[in-house]
Amino acid sequence: LPLCFNPALYSDQLRMRRWLIGLAFLFGYLKLTVPRPFRNPYSCNNAWLVHNFVRVHFTTKVVPAVKLGILEVGLSWSQLLTMRYAV
């Protein structure tokens, strides 16, 4: 420890450092990085399937897969849930 160490002054310095770090987070200069969980890129996203193959789009008034010519008629929920997928 240095000869001029003052515990009260040191706690004030720590408090000031924490306050400045908090401001840096608040104004976007620092970001807390949390590792993303591993996601299998080949897994099937059900929301994507429903959006593109079941639901009628609100602007085109047709299912997007039908509009692109992938399907002749949009799928129903029962068709989607009973379909077997190739792995």
TAJOWO-V363976 format. One record per helix or strand. SS is the DSSP state (helix for helix, strand for strand). FROM is the first residue (numbers start at 1). TO is the last residue. If there is no record, write none. Layout:
SS_FROM_TO, SS_FROM_TO
This chain:
helix_7_26, helix_46_54, helix_64_67, helix_77_82
